[in-house]
Amino acid sequence: PQGTRDYGPRQMAIRERVFSAIITCFKRHGAEVIDTPVFELKETLTGKYGEDSKLIYDLKDQGGELLSLRYDL
């Protein structure tokens, strides 16, 4: 969607080093790694959680798509 960005090789190398350090620290303390989308189509979330507005954070129109964040993000 509009407003998102791509990261080049140099930026990704830095991000990977940072995330690796964070993940290593968290794992050391018993955490497990998961990966979920930052946002989803609003219609997908309303299907999962219903119309409860307390669980869904709407984002502004992103190039014609109605997007939302899950309650846990």
N, C-alpha and C positions, 0 to 999 in steps of 0.2 A: 504493500500500500504506500501511497504518497506519504512522505515524511520519514520513511525509514532510510537506512543507509547501508552501503557496503563498506567493508574494511579491507584495505589492501594488505599485501604480505607483511610489510613492516609493522603496520598497526596490529595485525593479527599475532605477530611474534611477541609483541609486548603484552597484548591481552592474554595470550596463552601462558606466558611466564607468571603473570599476576594471578590468573585463575588457578594455575598449578600450585602456587604457594598457598593460596586460600584453601583449596581442596585438600592438600596434604595436611594442613593444620586441622581442618574439620574432621578428616578421617582419623587422625591421631586421637581425637576425642570421641570417636564412635559414630560420627555422622555418615550417612550414605548419600551418594550422588544421584540426583535426578535432573531431568531437563524438561521443561514445559514451555509452551509458547507464551510470550509476554502478553499478547492480545489475540482475540479470536473474533470472528464475525458475531455480531450481536444475536442473530437468529440462532446460532449454534449454542450460545450460552443460555438464551431464554429457553431453549429446548432441554438443556441439562438442569437448570436451576429454577425454571419457571419465571414468572414475571416479578419476582421479589427484588425490588430496586435496591434493597440493602446489600444484596450479594453481588451486584453487577455495577461496575463503574463505566459509564458511557464515555467514549472519546468523541471528539468532533468529527464531522464528516471528513473522511480521508479519500478524496478522489471518487466520491460516489458510494463508498462502502461504509456501512455503519458498524463500527468496531467497539469492542468493550474489553475491559480488564476483568478477570475473575476476582472474586472477593478476596482470595488469598494473595493477590499480587497488588 
